[in-house]
Each structure stands twice: as structure tokens, then as C-alpha cells.
Amino acid sequence: MLREAEVNQFIRDGFVRIDHAFPRDLADAGRAILWKDTGCDPADSTTWTQPVIRLGGYAQEPFRLAVNTPRLHEAFDQLVGKGRWEPRNSLGTFPVRFPNPDDPGDTGWHAEASFAGDDGSWRLNVSSKGRALLMLFLFSDVGPDDAPTRILVGSHLDVPKWLYPAGETGLSFIELAQQFDDITLNRPVELATGEAGTVYLCHPFLVHAAQPHHGSEPRFMAQPPLHPTEPLQLYRADGAYSPVEQAIRMGLNEKNGRILG
């Protein structure tokens, strides 16, 4: 169970790190499956010819068990609300990053899009349609040189002010990224490091970015969404706002002169 200080950190900073969220043996078993699908030889670095290989759609036992530990389920309840999230039986895309001098071409700051618009673009809106959390599952040990995801601490509080005027249609993730100002881009940077089995539970609006790999061992990480069972609410008659909703309301009230009641 998350401590009160950790829940408050999630609201304030936009993420919480959970060490030993799933057992290392599951990470080892899952990584063995992923290595086969990369087509690379873990013992021969000359076969690691690309800076990133994207794998996805993994529902084998190590992945299914990793996302369904009691510790994670308790944290989902605390951050999103009991009955407000959909259980997962798989993990999403694995961008496997290799030591490589080439630019991976995907290192820009962004917040994850969560639904497809009528025009086919991937979008976000202020109620975070389609996403209750962004999650980072470390399936390998990740140090500062191993292409850890970069996190702009507190950036989730800036995003609502750009999404609110766009209503249900929201903005594409590119349109949103074009709004980032000096306040957001100069926020402190945290690196998503940790041992295999570490999970970062992130607010869906958290601004983050990949980076090149300067270490020696490939990085294996999944970045699945936690889907909501109902839309996030900015107005609840009973005031029973989840920490995810509290952060959105805080961002709107702090940045827009308290526009919410």
C-alpha cells in the first residue's frame, strides 16, 4: 500500500516509484522472451545494430503476473479509485533501447496520447479519455546511462490549462507538445532508474521523453496504460476525487485563477 506521503508526491510531482513491484524472476523470464523477439544475440553486441527495437502485445505468464501483483492493484485503487480501472492481462509496447551512437529519433518531450480522433490523430483531453495512468515497468536494471525515461517533475500540472479549452476533442499529442513553455521545459528532470521489477506509476499528463543509450546493456521497459472503467471527473458531487483527478483540478485552479469549484 502506498503511504500518504507517496500519494501526495504523486499529486505534486506526477509520479511515484514502486521498488520490487513485481518479482525479479518474472522480469528475467519476460526478458528472455523479449530477447528472442528482438532477433539479437544477448551475448554478441555486434548484433545490436539499431538504437531501438519496438516490441508489443505480450500476454505470456511473466507479463500477466507482473502487472497483477497485489501491491500494484492496491496502488491502482489508491491513485485511480476502486472500481475505476480495468484489470490488465498483458503489457503494452516494449521500446528496447540498445547502446548505439545513432540518434533514435524519438527523444522529444511529450505526454502520451490516449484516444484516436475523428481525423485519425492520437489525442488527449482534459478528462484523459482512455487512460487513467501511464506506467513504466522495468524489466532490466536501469542506471543513469541506460536510456532511462526522462520525467519533467510536476509537468502534469501544466498540461490541463492547454487541454481544458479544447473540450472533449482535446489536442493531438503534437499540438500539445507545441504548447510547452519555458515553465514546463525548465522543470526538474527525474530519471526513471531502478532495478528490474521497479514500476513507475505516472499521471497520464506527465511530460516525459526517451533518450539515447550511453551504457553497455540494453534496456527493457514496458509502458502500458492503465485504462479507466469510467471517464475521469472534474466535478463530483460527493467530492470523492481520486489523486489523478485531484492533480488535474489542482493544475486548472493554480494555472487559471481557480476556474473549478
Salt bridges, closest charged atoms under 4 A:
GLU6 OE2 - ARG3 NH2 3.73
ASP13 OD1 - ARG12 NE 3.06
ASP19 OD1 - ARG17 NE 2.65
ASP28 OD1 - ARG31 NH2 3.02
GLU61 OE2 - ARG64 NH2 3.79
ASP106 OD2 - ARG54 NH2 2.38
ASP106 OD2 - ARG97 NH2 2.78
GLU112 OE2 - HIS110 NE2 3.04
GLU112 OE2 - HIS208 NE2 2.94
ASP119 OD2 - ARG123 NH1 3.81
ASP141 OD1 - ARG24 NH2 2.75
ASP158 OD2 - ARG187 NE 2.81
ASP158 OD1 - LYS255 NZ 3.47
GLU175 OE1 - ARG123 NH2 3.39
GLU195 OE1 - ARG24 NH2 3.95
GLU230 OE2 - ARG236 NH2 3.27
GLU245 OE1 - ARG84 NH1 3.51
GLU245 OE2 - ARG236 NH2 2.76
